[in-house]
Amino acid sequence: MASSAGTPRRLVIVESPTKARTIVGYLGDDYDVEASVGHIRDLPTPSELPADMKKGPFGKFAVDVDNGFEPYYRIDPGKKKKVAELRKLLKDADELYLATDEDREGEAIAWHLQQVLKPKIPVKRMVFHEITPEAIARALENTRELDIDLVDAQETRRILDRLYGYEVSPVLWRKVRAGLSAGRVQSVATRLVVERERERMAFVSADYWDLDLALAVPGGAGSFAARLASYHGTRVASGRDFDDRGQLKKGSDVVVLDEATATSLANQLNTSAKDSLEVTGLETKPYSRRPAAPFTTSTLQQEAGRKLRMSSRQAMRVAQSLYENGYITYMRTDSPALSSQAIGAARAQISELYGPEYVPSSPRMYSSKQKSAQEAHEAIRPSGDSFRTPAQVSSQLRGDEYKLYDLIWKRTVASQMADAKGSTATMRITADLGEGKDAGFTASGTVITFRGFLAAYEEGRDAERYDSGSDESRLPDVKEGQPLTVASAEADGHVTSPPPRFTEASLVKRLEELGIGRPSTYAAIISTIQDRGYVTNRGSALVPSWLAFSVVRLLEEHFGSLVDYQFTAGLEGDLDQIAGGSLGRTDWLNGFYFGGEGGTGLKPTVDDLGEIDAREVNTIRIADGIDLRVGRFGPYLEVAGAEGEDPKRVSVPEDLAPDELTADKARELIESQGDGDRELGTEPESGHTIVAKTGRFGPYVTEVLPEDEAKPTRGKAKPKPRTGSLLKSMDLATVTLEDALKLLNLPREVGTSEDGTVITAQNGRYGPYLKKGTDSRSLETEDQIFTITLEEAEKIYAQPKQRGRRAATPPLKELGEDPQSKKPVVVKDGRFGPYVTDGETNATLRKDDDVETLTPARGFELLAEKRAKGPAKKKPAAKKAPAKKAPAKKTTAAKTTAAKTTAAKTTAAKKTTAAKKTTAGKTTAAKKAGPKTP
């Protein structure tokens, strides 16, 4: 639609369809709002390069490392339709607003859009941190030019990751396992998890005892807890006094109580010394506690993990939906600061909801403690110049979206509330044990007299290794010299704990402390190491796989600098300098890849790796003579055999964590599996030995063919022994010869039907079933394979067979009307898992999408993304080549195109060099001519 007279028509391009739907409602009829759906082009894989470029300078990385690290970009095949739509809209537009996110990725998306669309109309960069009518209006009035330094930083990061992955990953393929990947940040995150597991594996526990004690004031009501602090004048040891080898730390002047001593002391306190206690010291201090800062991306992921049990990926997905629908401010930020409007909104709401006494005399100001924090955006908070309470949005938000909004609202409001006030009391108590001996106890508690911010919110915390429990218990009102009595005393044994495994929340916290990665990337980092099989979840804990041990060991020994924490954190600082314009992109990439002063480059390191012993890299010593090896099909134990004998191999259960594979556990597995074969007996008819084994696909039974029978005869294939997988109800350690023979004799002949067709029962890939000619019918249980009668089988076959698709099943969930298609959207269960559909478009749920908690907004977003990609292209039918056709030659047109491409590359490289010297405004137009687009 052409613009009306005197009124320019404006095209606004954002990243997300959801964001586009929200913004279009705030703009007038003279605006078209369309989504790019993320990046429209990227570096292709080398195999996707045009044929004439595969052997050229771009052939290895799609980056010409010898000519200023010039990238070759390709429009994503799935985005060609989207680009065509944008070009069509651009024809009728008088102004173009690039309104992608204000970060490196968002700036790069805007730049790529400008390069591909080549607009001949004014282009304005529009940025906003929240999606409200007021924020969008302000953004329209305060546009700017593209920030090319930010684009440079993103491009550097993209090229850096391509070089890192494409140089290091092939080493992993050759020495560990095909298909593995290495990454600048994912490898370091994996190393953190592996190092923690190594600490747990090396940990030696220690035993110590103390008392579980309850004291009371004579004549008073109730009791209070106290802790044994000293025995005969010496401090009693606690868990923190032991090192990870199970020994007392050097310099520890403590007494370690054993069970006998602790039991004797408990008995004495319950009898003869019951009334010998006295308060010997009492100290009271004022208590004050400040609220936590508003959420950054990192702290939001941590707290959503602790309080809502959300994964980092899930938390970011829900936050993205809240932002795009106008409920919260931009969710990728490392700044805890609030704008003046937000502070005013929070203070007004505190006064209204909690009372003026909960509003501090002056606003609270927060800043990041991280040196690498960019602080380009304010903290994550409810959007708008006045906040909507959780109750006010409860009708629009459901499930995870409501829970996360509630968390963000509480944290934001609490951050501007008054301190919690109270007093902390510490009581010292002495028990006279007679003969000049005594025992000392302490009791402490906090009394909150003014809850302050605690009325709204209290920050969660990660599990600690030495958690002494809550200290907010109430103590009786006593004075020094007050006699006390023992209500109960019981010996209490403890075992020291190994370092706790990382959770997603604590790993995010550690990455941020080390300055590795950016908060906006943490969710993707954790998802990547999980998807690659390097880390699995056990509850909320992250457990590394044995595969991760091999990968980390190879990287540590041969690419030490690349997985060094300080080096990786330094890369982030360098990218920040590029984004700030103080460091040149090309110079930095030259130093990183080719090397230079102060360090060795990636390429010289890869070129000079020397011999890597793959067997050694994939071996972890468990005990003398017992090694764990990471093989092609998974980990296994290898036990040295007698001289001249092959080593024995024993499979390792998948659910056994590395720190649980102790020397004793390894011997137990070896004993239970022997050498992998358990002889069950002899098959009566053939005389063959029947054994039970564990193989690649699980436990099974097989017959052992004698040497003369196992040899192939001329013209015939080598005889294969009969095998049979164990049923789910069978166990390798208890399977009998009778069980094995049943399995080896499958399929079992049930009988012959009236029409003369034999019916058999057998076990298959999809479970037990009957077979009658080509007609198969499923059985309900595995036991039926051996017990079903001919009569029962015929009854099953007498039932009509369900052909084709099953009868339509009811939807798993209804999401309401799609805002784009105006059709009802439901969640259904399909062949490849649950999916959302409006009857026309189907979109499979992602890995972290849960049917139970799936929100309508998320369902609509999946459908919008699927529509944006367009229908899958069908491969054209193969055409027969004309007979007697000469070998293919490049046509004149093709040669011309190739020549133009070569010329374009040369011109582009010159333009790139020249553009670096121009001002930022000129650079926007000229600098980026270098990267190619087909």
N, C-alpha and C positions, 0 to 999 in steps of 0.2 A: 504494500500500500504506500503510495507516494505521500510525501509530507504535504500538509496543508499550507496554503499561502502564508508566508511570513513565519511559520513555525517549523523549525528544523526537526527532522526525524532522527532519533538517536538509537543506535544499536549498543546494548550493554551485554558483554560476554562475561559470564561467571564460570566457575568450575563445575558446580553440581546442579543437577536438575531440581533437587529439592530447594536449593538456595534460589534458583531462578524463579520457581513458583512462589516463593515467599516474597521476593523483591518486587516482582511484577505488580503485586497488589498495592505497593507503595508508590508506584510511578504512574504517570498519566498515560493517555492513549498515544502519545507521541513517542513512546519508548517500546522497543522490542527487546526482551530479555531472553537470552539463549545460553545454554550451558555447553562448554567444550567437553565435559565429562573427563576432566583431568588433562593429561598431556595429549597433544595431537600427533607429536612425532618424537622419535628417540633414536639412539644408536641402534642399527640393526645388528643381528648376529652376522658374522662373516659369511655364513652360508646364504644369507638373504641379500647380499650385495649383488648389484648388477654383474653380469658375467665378465664384462670388460674391466671391472674394478677388483676382482678377486685376487688377481696376481699383482696388483699394484700396491702402492704405499698404504692403502686403506684395508688391504686384504686380511690382516691379522686381527686388528682391533676395531675396524671401522673408524679409526683415528690415525692420521698421518703423524707419527711420532717424530719424524725427521724434518717436518716443516711446520713448526710452531704448534704441534699437537692439534692440528685442524681436524675437527670432527666431521663425519658424514652423517647427516640426519635423513631419516626416511619417515614419511607420513605413515602412521600405523594403518595397516590395511583395513582394520575395523573402524577407523576414523575417517576414511575417505568420504563416506556418505555425510558425516557430520560436517566436514570441511566444505563440501558442496552446499549444504544447507546454509552455513554461515556466509559463504560467498554470495549466495542468492539474496540473503537478507541485507548484506552490505551494499548491494546495488541500489537499494531504495533508501539508504541511510545518508544523512548529512554529517553525522558525527559518530565516531566509534569510541566507546568507553570500555577499556580493558579492566574488569573489576575482579580479577583473581586475587587470591589471598596475598597478604603483604608479608611474604617471607621469600626465601630463596627459590623454592619450588614454584610458588605463585608468580613471582617476577619472571621466572624462566618460561612458564606457560604463556604469560602475556607476550613475552618477546617472540616465542615461537609462533603464536597467533599472528603477530604483526608481520613476521617474515613470510609466512605462508599465504596469508590473505592479501598482502601487499595493498593496503588501503590507500586510496588517493584523496581521502577526506581527512579532516583533523582527527588526530588520535589523542585521547586523554587517559592517563592512568588514574583509576578511581579506587580508593582503598577505604575500608571501614573495618572496625573491630567488633561490631555487633550489628545485628540485622533488626533495626527498629526504624520506623518512619523518620524519626529525628536524625538518627545516625546516617541513613541513606541520603537525606536532604543535605546534611553537612558535607558528606563525601562528594556530592555533585558539585558543591560550591568550592571545594578545595582539592581539585585534581592536580596532578603533577606529571613530570616526564618519567619515562621508564628509567629505572636505576640500573645502569649497565654493569656497575660493580657487583651488584647482587646477582645479576645474570652470570657474570664471570665466575663468581663463587660457586654457583650451582653447577655450571658447566665443568669447572675444575673438579668438583666432587664427583660428578658423573664419570668423567674421564679417568679420574683416580681409581674409582671403584672398578671400572672396566679393565684397566691395566693390572690392578691387583688380582682380580678374579681370574682373568685370562692367562696370567703368568703363573700363578700359584696353584690354581685348581688342577691343571694337568699333572702336576707333580703328585698330588693326592690320588689322582686316577691311577697313576702308574704304581704307586707304592702302597696305597691303602685299599681303595676300592673305586671302581668306575662310578661316575655320576656324582661324586662328592663336590662340594664347593667350599672355597675359602673367601672370606670377605674382610674388609678393613675393620669393621666393628664386630661382626658376628663371630669372628675367630677369637677376638679378645674376650667377648662375653662368654663364649664356650670355655675359654681358658679359666676364667674366674670360677665357673661351676665345677670344672674338673679339679682345680687346685683345692677347693673346699672339700671335695670328695676324697682327695689324696690325704688331707689332714684327718678326715674321719677314718680312713683306712689305717693310718699310722697311729691313731689314738689308742692309748692303753688306759683302761679305766682303773679307778682306785676306789676302795671302800672306806667310808667313815661313818661315824654314828654321832647322834646328838639326842636331844629329848623333845618329845611333843608334850608341851607343858601348858597347863591352865592354872592360873592363880586367882585368889579371891581375897577380898577384905573381910576379916572376921565380922560376922553379923550383917554383912552387906548382901545384896542380891546379885546373882550372876557372877560371871568370871571373865577374865581377859587372858589373852595369849601372851606368853613371854618366850624369849629365846635364850638358850644356854650360851653364855658368852665366854666363861672362863671356868677352869677346873684346877683347884689347888693353886690359884694365882696365875695360871698360864692360859692364854687365849686358846679356845677350842677351834680346831681346824674346820673350815667349810670348803665347799667345792672349789672356790676361786684360789685356794692355797695350793692346789695341785697343778702340775704341768701336764701336757698332753702325752707324756710317757708314763703317767701314773705315779710320779714322784713328787714329793713336796718341793715347792719352788725354793731356790737358794735364798738363804737369809730369812726363811719363815720360822719365827720363834713361836711355834704352836704345839699343842698336844693333840694327837689323833686318837680319839676314843674308839675302842673296839666294842664288839657287841657285849662282851662280858662286863666291861667297865660301865657302859651306858645302862645296861640292865640293872646292875648293882646300885648305881646312883638313882635310877628311877624307883627301885624298891625302897631305898633309904628315904627318899623324899615322900613317898606314899605312907611311910610308917614313922620311924623314929624322928626324922627331920621335918615332918609335915608342917609343924608350926614354928620352925626356926628361921623363917624368912623375915627380912626387914628392908624397907626402902632406905637405901643409903645415898641416893642422889636423885635429884629431880631438876630437869632443865626445861624451861618453856621458852619458845621463840615465836615471834610473829611469822605468819605464813602468808605469802603472796604469790600468785601465779598469773602469768600473762597469757593471753590467748595466742593460738598459732596464727601465722600469717595466712592471707587468702591463698587459694590454690594456684599453683603453677601446673604445667602439664605433668611434671614429675610427681609432685605431691598429690595431685588428683589421682594418678594411676596407683600410687601407693595406698592411699586411703580407700579408694574404691575396692582394692584388693583385700584390705584388712576388714572393712566394715560390710561391704556388699558382696564379697567373694567373686568379684569380677576379674577376669584376666585383663592384662594391659590392653590387648587388642579390643576386647569387648568394651572396656571403659572408653577408649578413644572413639569407637564406632558410635556409641550412645551419645557421647559428648558432641560429636560431629553433627548428629541429627538434631540435638538440642540447639546448637549454634545456627544451623541452616534454617531451622524453623523459628528463629528469633527469640529463643528463651534464655540463652547465655551468650556471653562475649566469646571472642575467638579463643579456641581451646588449645592452640599451640603457642605457648609463651613460657619464658623462664623468669618472668618478672612477677613479684608478689605485690607490686604497687597498685593502688586503686586511684582512679581519676577523682577529681574534686566532686564531680556530680555523683559518683558512686559512694564516696564517703558521706556526702550529704544525705543521700537516699538511705544508707545504712543507719546513720545516726537518728534520722527521723523515724525510721521503722522501729528501732530499739526503744525509743522514748514511748512510742505508741503502744507497742506490744508488751514491754517489760517494765516501763516506768522510767522517769528521768534520772533516777539514781543509778541506773545501769549504763548511762551515757557518760564516758570520761570527759574531763574538763576540756581536753584538746584532742583533735583527731589523731589517730595512730597512723604513723607513716612506716612503710616497710620497704626494704631494699634487699636484693639478692646477696647471699653470702658467697656465691660462686663467682670466681674471677672471670670465668668465660661467659657469664650470662650476657645476652645481647640486650634484653629488656626493651625490645622494640614495641611490645604491646603491654597493656596492663594485665593484671591478674584475671583468672577465670572467675566470673561473677554472674549473677542474674543480669540480664540485659535491661536497658532503659534507664531513664533518669529517676525512676521510682521503681522499686522492686515488687514483683508479684510474689506473694507468699505461696508455699506449697499447697495450701488449701485452695488458693485462687486458681491454680493450674491443674488441680486434681481431676477436673472433668475433661481436660484436653490430653493429659499425659497418663500413661499407664505403664505398669511393670518397671523395667529397668530405667526408662526415661524419667519416670516420676521419682524413683529412688535416687538417681544421680542428681536430679535438679534439687531435691530436698537436701542432699548432702552439700551441694554447692551453696545453696541459700544459707544454710545453717553456718557453714564455715565463714562465709562473707560477713554475715551479720555479727557473728561472735568475734571476728577479728577487730571490730570497732567497739566492743563492749568493755566495761570496766574489769579490772583484775578481780580474781577470786581472792577473798580474804579469810584469814582464820589464824589458828595457832597450832604449832607442833610441839608436842611434849615427849620427852625421852626420860624414862624411869630406869634407874639402876637399882638392882636388888641383889642382896647377898643372903645365902643360906649357910648357916653354921652346921657343919657336918661332924663336929666334934674332933678331938685330938689335934686341934689347931688347923684343921682343914676346912675349906669352904668351896662353894660354887657360886659363880656370878651369873646373873641373868639381866637381860635388857628387854624393855617393852616400849614401843613407841606408837604414836597415833597422831592423827591430824583432825582437828575439829574445824569445819568450815562454818564461819559465822556469816559470810556474805558470798553467795554463789557467783555473782558477777557473770562472766561469759559462760560459766558452766550451766547456767540456766538454759542456754541455747545449744551448746555443742562442746564435746570433749574429744580431743584428737586420739586416734587409736595408736597402737605401737606394735612393733614386730616382737615376736617371741625372743626373749633374751636367754643367753646361756646360763647366767646366774641370776635367776629371777627370784627375788626374796618375797614376792607377793605384795599385796596392797598394804600401804602404811597408813591408811585412812580409817583405822579402827578407833573406837572411843575408849579412853582410859578412865578409871575411876578417879574421883577427886580425893587425892591423898597428900600427905605431907611427909617431909623427910623424917625418918624414924618410925613411920607407920608400920606396924607388924602385918604380915600377910600369911596366908595359909595356902597349902597346895590343894587344889581341887582335883587334879589328876596329873600324873606323870607317867610317860611311856617311852621306852627306848625306841628310837627312830633311825633306821638304817638308810644310807644313801649310797649311790654309785655316781661318780663324776660323769658328766655328759660331754660328748664330743661337740665340736663346733656345729651349730645348727646349719642345715642346708639352706641355701638361698630359696626364698620364695620369689615370685615375680616382683612383689613390692620391695623386698630387700635388695634384689638384684638391680632394680631401677635406682634405688637409693645409692647403691655402691657405684654404679656407672656414673651417676651424677657427681658423686664425691670425687671420683677420679678424673672427671672432665672428659669422659669418653662418649662420643656420640652427642646427639642433641635430644632434648626431652621429646620433641615431636617424632623422633625415630625409635624410641625405646620399645614401643609396642611392636613395631615391625621387626626389630632386632630379636626380641624374644620369640615372636612367631616364627621367624626364619630358623633359629636353632632348634625349635621344636619340630618344624616341618621337615628339616634335613635329617632328623633322627639322632641329633647330637644330645638332645635333652628330652626327658619325658617327665610327666607330672605324677607325683604320688601324693594325692591330696593336694595341698597347696605347695608342697616342696618340689624343687627342681632337681631331678636325678640325672646325672650324665650317663650316657651309654658307654660301653667299652669302645665303641667306634670313636667316640669323642676323645677317649684317652689316646688312641693311636694318632688321630689328627693333630691333637694339641702337642703330642710329643714330637712329631715330625716338624711342626712349625717352630717349636721352641728350639730344637737342635739345629735347624737349617735356615730358619727365617726369624731368628730371635728378635731382631729390631721390629719386625712387623707385628708381633704380638706383645711388644713391650708396652706397658700401660702408659708410661710418660710419653713415649714416642707417639702413640695413638692419640693421646690427649693433645699433644702438640700439633697434630694435623688439624684438629678442630680450631685451634688458635690461629693457624696459618690461613685457614679458610675464612675466618673472621676478618683477618687483615686484608685478604683479597676483596671481601665484601665491603670493607671500609675504604678501599682504593689505595691502601698503603703498600700493597704487595702485588707484583705483576703475575698474572696467571701463567704465562708461558715460561718465565724464569723459574717459577716454583715447580712446575711439572718437569722441567728439565732436570732440576736438582733431585726431585723424587725418583724419576725413572732412570736417568743416566748416571746420577751421582755427582758429587762435587765436593767442595770443601766441607769438612765436618761430618761426613757420613757417606755410606756406600749406597748406591742406587739400586733400585729393584732389578733392573736388567743385568748389571754385573753379578748380582747375587744369584740370580737364576742361572746365568751362564756358567757360574763357577761353583755349582753345588757339589761336584764330586760324586763319589759313590754313596748312595743311600741304601743301607741294608734293610730291605723291606721286611724281612723276617724279624729283625731286631726291633724295628719301629712298632710292629704289631704284636709284640710280646710283653706281657706283664708278669713278673715273678710273683707267685702266690706263696710258695714254700719250696724248700729244697726238693728238686726233682719234679716239681709241679709248676707248670707255666700256663697262663691263660693266653690264648692266641685269638686274634681277631681275624676270622677267615672271611671268605667271599660270601658265605651264607650265614654268618653270625659268629659269636664267640664260642669257644670250646676249651676244655682243659686238655693239656697234653702231658702225659706222664711218661717219663723215661722208662723204656723197657730194658730187659736184660741184654747183654752184649749180643749183637747180631740180630736182635728182634726189633721190629718196628715199634715206635712209641704208641701207647694207647691213647685214644681220644674219647673224651666224655663230654657230652653236651651240657650246657649251662642253662638253667631255666631263665626265660626272658624276664620274669618278674623279680629276679634276684638282683638287688642293688649291688654295685661294686663293693661298698664297704661291708656288705653282709657275706661276701665271699672270702671268709677267713680260711686259714690253713685247715682248721678242723672241719669247716663246712665243705671244703674242697675234697678232703679225704672221705667225708660222708657220701658225697656225690659219686666219687670213684668206687667206693665200696658198694653203693646201691646199684650202679650201672656196670660195675666190673670193667671189663675192657670194651664195653659197649655191646657185648653179646651175653645173653643169659640162656644157657642150654636148658631146654624144656623136656627133651626126651627124643624118642625115635618114632618116626611114622611107621605104623605096623606093616603096611603093604610094601612100601619102597625101601624101608630101612634107612631112609635119610634122616639126619639129625635136624631137629627143629629148634631154632633159636629165636629169642626176642631181642630186638635192637631198637636203638633210637637213631632216626635219620633226619634228613633235611626237613621232611614234612611231618615229623612226629614219630611216635613209637609204632613199630610194626613187627610182624612175625614172618619168618622165611625159612625155607629148607636149604640145607647145605649140600650141594651136589658134589659127589666124589670126583676126583680129578679126571678119571676116564670118561665120565658122563658130561663133565663141564667143557670138554674139548669140542670145537666145532668139527663137523664132518663135511667132506667135500660136497659143495653144492647146497649146503644147508646153513642156516644162521646158527650162531652159537646158542646152545640151549640156555634158557633163562629159568632160574629157580622160581617157584611159586611164592608170592608174597601176599600179605594182607594187612591193611592198617588196623590198628586196634580200635574198637568201638569207643565211644565217649565214656561208657560205663566201665571200661577196663583200665587196668593200671599195669605199667610195665613191670613193676616189682612183684605183682601177684598173679599175672596172667598164667594160666595152666596149659598143659599140653592139650587137654580136651578143648579149651577155648581156641587155641592156635589151629587145631585141625579143623574146627568149624569154619574159621576164617579162611583157611587155605582151600577149603572145598567149596567156597562160594564161586559162582551163584548156585544156590540150592534149588533143586527141582521140587516144586510144590506138588505137581501132578499134571495130568493131561485133561484139558477141557473137553466138553462134548463134541466140539468141532475138530478134535484131534490135535489142537495146538498145545504145546507144552508151556506151562506157566512156571516162571522161575522167580525167586526172591533174591535180591542182592543189595549191596550197599554202594552208593554212588557219591559223586561230588556234592550233590544237593540233598543227601540223606537216603534212607532206605526206601526201596520201591519194588513193585512187581513188574514183570515184563512178560507179555504174551504176544509173540510175533514182534510187531513194531509198536504195539500199544502198551504204554507204560502208565502205571498208577502209583502214586505216593503211598507209603505206609506211615502210620503215626509214630511208631517207636522202632528202635533198632532191634529189640528183642523179637519183634514179629518176623524178622528175617528167618529165624530158626523155629518159630512156633506156629506160624499161620498155616491153616489147613486148606485143602483144595476147596472145600465148601465155603470157607470164609473168603478165599480169593475170588471165587465165582460171584459171590454177593457184591464184592467191590466192583467187579467188571460189569455186573448187571445194572449198576448206576450209570446214568448218562454222563459221558465225559465232558468236562468243561473245555470247550474249544475257543481258540483265539484269546482275546483279552478277557480278563475277569469282569464280573459285574461291577459296575461303578460303585466305589466305596464312598461313604460320606466324607466331606472335607475334615481335615484335622483341626482347622481353625478358620473363622471368618474375620476378615479385616475391615470390611466396609467398602464404600465406593471409591474407586480410583479417581483422583482429581483430574487425570488426563483423559482416560478412556470413558469415564463416567459409568463403568461397569463394576459389579461386585467382585471383590478380590478375596480369594480363599487360599488356604494352604492345603496342599494335597501330598500324598505319599506316592512317589513314582519309582520307576525302575532304578534310578540312580540316587534315590533319597528324596526328602521332602522338597517341595518347590511351591512358589507362589504363582498364581495365574488369575487373569481376568477373563479367561475364555479365549483370548486371542494371543496374548503373549505369556510365555512361561519363563520363569527365572529360578534356577536352582539356588537353594539357600547356601550361604558360605559355611565354611568349617565352624566358625564361632557363632553362627546364628542358631538359636535354640527355639524350637517350635513353641514351647510354653511361654517364653518371654518375648517372642517376636512382636514388635509394635506395628501398627498400621503404617506409620511413617517409614519404617525400615522396609516393609513389604512394597510400598509404592516406589521407594528408591531403587530397589532391585529391579522392578519392572521398567522403570525409567532408564536405567543403565542398559538393560537388555534391548529396549527399543532404540536407544541411541547407537548401539553397535550394529543394528540392522540384522536381517536374516543371514544365516550362514550361507556362504556361497557354495553352490554345488560344483564339483569338478566337471569340466566339460568332457563329453565323450571323446575318446581317442579317435583321431582321424587317420585314415590310412594314407600314407605318403604316396603321391603319384609314382607310377612305375617309371623306372629308368631315369630318375631325376639326378642331376649332377650334385656332387657334394655341396652342402650349404655354404654360401659365400656371403660376406657382408655386402649388402646393397649400398648403392651410392648414398641413399638417405641415411643408412645406418652408419656409414663412414663419416658422413657430415655430422651426425649427432655425436659420435665418439670424439670427433675433432673439437666440436663445441664444448664438450664436457672437459676435455683436456685444457682448452683455452680458459674455460670458466674457472678451473682449479687454479691456474696460474694467476689469473686476474684476482681471484678471491684472496689468495695468499697475500698478494701485494696490498689489497684493500685492507686486510686485517691488520697488517703491520702499520699501514698509514693511519688507520682509524684509531690506534692506540694513542696517537699523539694529539687527537682532537679533543675538544671540550666534550663534557657529558652530553650536551644537547646534540652536537654533531655526531657523536658516537652512536646515539640512538638510531640515526638514519644510515650511517655508513659503516660502522665498525664491524658489524656482524655479517657482512656479505660472504665471509669465508665458508661457513658450513654449508654443505650441499644438501639439496632436496631434490629427489628424482621427479 
